[in-house]
């Protein structure tokens, strides 16, 4: 079982791009947060398609993506964003490791 580099790169890039877009959309005082976060959950939970990721792993990835986007949006709006930046970076690193490990597994049959 070798790593699928294009699969891992595509999954990580799509997740990070979606989280960045959501962070930009969540800025301001009155964002329309429900449809934006539901769209992010739907997108990220579908990223592990073709792997043996189960329901729980997909939901954990999706909720992690929501947490990353919320931390990044807070970091963009905060006066002192260091804590939010560190938290978003740690969550993004955890998500990247998780998606890379999923790409190492044999595909579901």
Secondary structure as a PSIPRED ss2 file (coil, helix, strand):
# PSIPRED VFORMAT (PSIPRED V4.0)

   1 X C   1.000  0.000  0.000
   2 X C   1.000  0.000  0.000
   3 X C   1.000  0.000  0.000
   4 X C   1.000  0.000  0.000
   5 X H   0.000  1.000  0.000
   6 X H   0.000  1.000  0.000
   7 X H   0.000  1.000  0.000
   8 X H   0.000  1.000  0.000
   9 X H   0.000  1.000  0.000
  10 X H   0.000  1.000  0.000
  11 X H   0.000  1.000  0.000
  12 X H   0.000  1.000  0.000
  13 X H   0.000  1.000  0.000
  14 X H   0.000  1.000  0.000
  15 X H   0.000  1.000  0.000
  16 X H   0.000  1.000  0.000
  17 X H   0.000  1.000  0.000
  18 X H   0.000  1.000  0.000
  19 X H   0.000  1.000  0.000
  20 X H   0.000  1.000  0.000
  21 X H   0.000  1.000  0.000
  22 X H   0.000  1.000  0.000
  23 X H   0.000  1.000  0.000
  24 X H   0.000  1.000  0.000
  25 X H   0.000  1.000  0.000
  26 X C   1.000  0.000  0.000
  27 X C   1.000  0.000  0.000
  28 X C   1.000  0.000  0.000
  29 X C   1.000  0.000  0.000
  30 X C   1.000  0.000  0.000
  31 X C   1.000  0.000  0.000
  32 X C   1.000  0.000  0.000
  33 X H   0.000  1.000  0.000
  34 X H   0.000  1.000  0.000
  35 X H   0.000  1.000  0.000
  36 X H   0.000  1.000  0.000
  37 X H   0.000  1.000  0.000
  38 X H   0.000  1.000  0.000
  39 X H   0.000  1.000  0.000
  40 X H   0.000  1.000  0.000
  41 X H   0.000  1.000  0.000
  42 X H   0.000  1.000  0.000
  43 X H   0.000  1.000  0.000
  44 X H   0.000  1.000  0.000
  45 X H   0.000  1.000  0.000
  46 X H   0.000  1.000  0.000
  47 X C   1.000  0.000  0.000
  48 X C   1.000  0.000  0.000
  49 X C   1.000  0.000  0.000
  50 X C   1.000  0.000  0.000
  51 X C   1.000  0.000  0.000
  52 X C   1.000  0.000  0.000
  53 X C   1.000  0.000  0.000
  54 X C   1.000  0.000  0.000
  55 X H   0.000  1.000  0.000
  56 X H   0.000  1.000  0.000
  57 X H   0.000  1.000  0.000
  58 X H   0.000  1.000  0.000
  59 X H   0.000  1.000  0.000
  60 X H   0.000  1.000  0.000
  61 X H   0.000  1.000  0.000
  62 X H   0.000  1.000  0.000
  63 X H   0.000  1.000  0.000
  64 X H   0.000  1.000  0.000
  65 X H   0.000  1.000  0.000
  66 X H   0.000  1.000  0.000
  67 X H   0.000  1.000  0.000
  68 X H   0.000  1.000  0.000
  69 X H   0.000  1.000  0.000
  70 X H   0.000  1.000  0.000
  71 X H   0.000  1.000  0.000
  72 X H   0.000  1.000  0.000
  73 X H   0.000  1.000  0.000
  74 X H   0.000  1.000  0.000
  75 X H   0.000  1.000  0.000
  76 X H   0.000  1.000  0.000
  77 X H   0.000  1.000  0.000
  78 X C   1.000  0.000  0.000
  79 X C   1.000  0.000  0.000
  80 X C   1.000  0.000  0.000
  81 X C   1.000  0.000  0.000
  82 X H   0.000  1.000  0.000
  83 X H   0.000  1.000  0.000
  84 X H   0.000  1.000  0.000
  85 X H   0.000  1.000  0.000
  86 X H   0.000  1.000  0.000
  87 X H   0.000  1.000  0.000
  88 X H   0.000  1.000  0.000
  89 X H   0.000  1.000  0.000
  90 X H   0.000  1.000  0.000
  91 X H   0.000  1.000  0.000
  92 X H   0.000  1.000  0.000
  93 X H   0.000  1.000  0.000
  94 X H   0.000  1.000  0.000
  95 X H   0.000  1.000  0.000
  96 X H   0.000  1.000  0.000
  97 X H   0.000  1.000  0.000
  98 X H   0.000  1.000  0.000
  99 X H   0.000  1.000  0.000
 100 X H   0.000  1.000  0.000
 101 X H   0.000  1.000  0.000
 102 X H   0.000  1.000  0.000
 103 X H   0.000  1.000  0.000
 104 X H   0.000  1.000  0.000
 105 X C   1.000  0.000  0.000
 106 X C   1.000  0.000  0.000
 107 X C   1.000  0.000  0.000
 108 X C   1.000  0.000  0.000
 109 X C   1.000  0.000  0.000
